[in-house]
Amino acid sequence: MNLTYLNGYPADTVQQIESMLQAQKLGPWLLKKYPQAHGMRDDRALFDYVQALKQDYLKGATPISKVLYDNKLQLVKNALGTHTTISRVQGSQLKAKREIRIASLFKDTPLEFLRMITVHELAHLRERDHDKNFYKLCSYMEPDYHQLEFEVRVYLTYMDTTAQRLWS
């Protein structure tokens, strides 16, 4: 079984997830740990959520002009969210707008999964690369960041191997 979302994790951890998948225990384990999906179904609610997190942790960072769920993000390319800067010339000035797009599959996940993706994309406002400072900032905004990232990868593995979603 090829568990691509878990590449880089220790072999015993991957084996444990693979065993749970084969025993059909992975879905029930995720549902027990995260019994319900969040209620942010539209882009406006998502924007407000992201803005609140930004206000709490990154007050001085560049303003965000747009936040939305994106149906076009490809999980195959490991894009669960994106951050972009769009620059436009206005008169003699260069204006930049920042956008965050979250894969639409996160409309139907627990709040903790949405928060992990949001924190990841917000961290890119300050840190471009996935380096030590980037992950330090992620952990500052969400102390359980690394555990949540792993569990999101476990959920993606579950979806990839079973073709089922757990929350909707």
N, C-alpha and C positions, 0 to 999 in steps of 0.2 A: 504494500500500500504506500503510495507516494503522498506524504503529508507536507506539501510545499510551504504552507504557512508556518510550519514549525521548524524550518531549516535554521540551524544555528543553536537550537536548544540541545541540552544533554540527551544522549541516546536513551537513558533510562526514563527520562521525562516523556520523550516521544513514544517510547514503548508503552508507557502507562496510558497515554491518550489513545494509542492504537488498540490496546486491550479493551478499554472502555467503549470504543467505537464498535468493536467486534461483538462485545457482550450487550450492545444496545443500551449502555448505561450513561453515555455522555450527555445525551439530550436531557434525561431526567436529572442528572447532576447539575447542569446549567440552570434548568428551571427551578430546582430547589434553591439554588444560591441566588438566583435573580427571578423571582416569581412573576414580575410584570414589566411591561414596556412603559416607557415614559409617555406623556401626553402631548408632546410638541409635534403636531402633525403638519404645521405649515411654516413657510419661510419667515413670517413675521415673528412667530413664537421662538423660532430658532435664532433669529437676529437678536431678539431681546435677551435670550439666554446667553449668547456669546458676548454681547455688550456688558452684561452684568459681571461675567467672569473677567472680562478685560478690565472693567472698572475696579474690581477687587484686587487684581494682581498686576496689571500693566497700565496704570493710569497715564503714564507719560508716553506710551507707545503711539505709533502712527494710528490715526483714526481708521476705522473700517467702514467702507461705504456700502458693502453688500455682503450678506450671508445668506446662503440658500442651500437647500437639498438639491443634489444634481443627479439626475437619472443616467447621465452619460459617463460618469466615472467608471472606469474599467477595473474590476477587482483583479483581473488577470495581471494587470500592471502594478498591482499592490497599491493602487491609489484609493485610499479610503476617504481622503479629504485632500483639498488643495488650497494653497494660498497663492494669490497672484497680485502683482502690481501692474496697474495699467497707467501708462504715462501719456499725457496729452499736452500739447503746446497750447497755451492760452495767452495770446499777446506775446509779451517777451518773457513769460514765465513757463516753467515746466511743472505741470500739476500731476500728482500721482494719486491714484485711488487704489485702496487695498480691498481685495475680495477674498472671502473664504467660502469654499464649496465643500459640502459634506455629502458623501455617497448616500443616496436615497434609502439604501437598506437600513440606515440608522434611524429612520422614522419608526421602525418596529423593533427596537432593542431596548434593553434596560437603560435608565438614565446614566448609570456608571459607564457604559460603553460609549454613549454619546459624549459624556464629559471627557473621557480619555482622548477621543478624536479631536474634540474642540480644544483641549489643552495643548495637544500636539500642534495643531494649526496656529493657535495663538502664540506659542513659543517661537514660531518662525517669524513673528513680527520683530523679535529681538535677535534671534540666532538663525542664520540661514542654513548652516550645516548641522547634520546629526552628529554632533560631537559632545564632549563631556559637559560643556556649558549648556548646550541645548537640553540634555537629559536632566541636568541639575535644575534648570528652570521648570521643566515639566513636573519634576518631583516636588518642587516648591508649590506649584499650583495644584497638584493632585498627589498627595503623599503615597497613594497606592498605584501610581502611574504604571510601574513596571508589571505589577500583578495584573492590572486591568488590560494592559497591552497583551500579555500572554493569554488571558481569557478571551479577548476579542479574537485572537489568532485561533484559539481552540474552537470558538463558535464558527469562524470562517471555515475551519477544517471540517466541522460537523456539517455545515451547509454544502461544502464541496463534495463530501463523500456520500451524503444522504439525499441531496437535492431537496432538503426541507428547511423551512424557517421555524423557529420556536415561538416567536412572539408575533402577533398581528392583530 
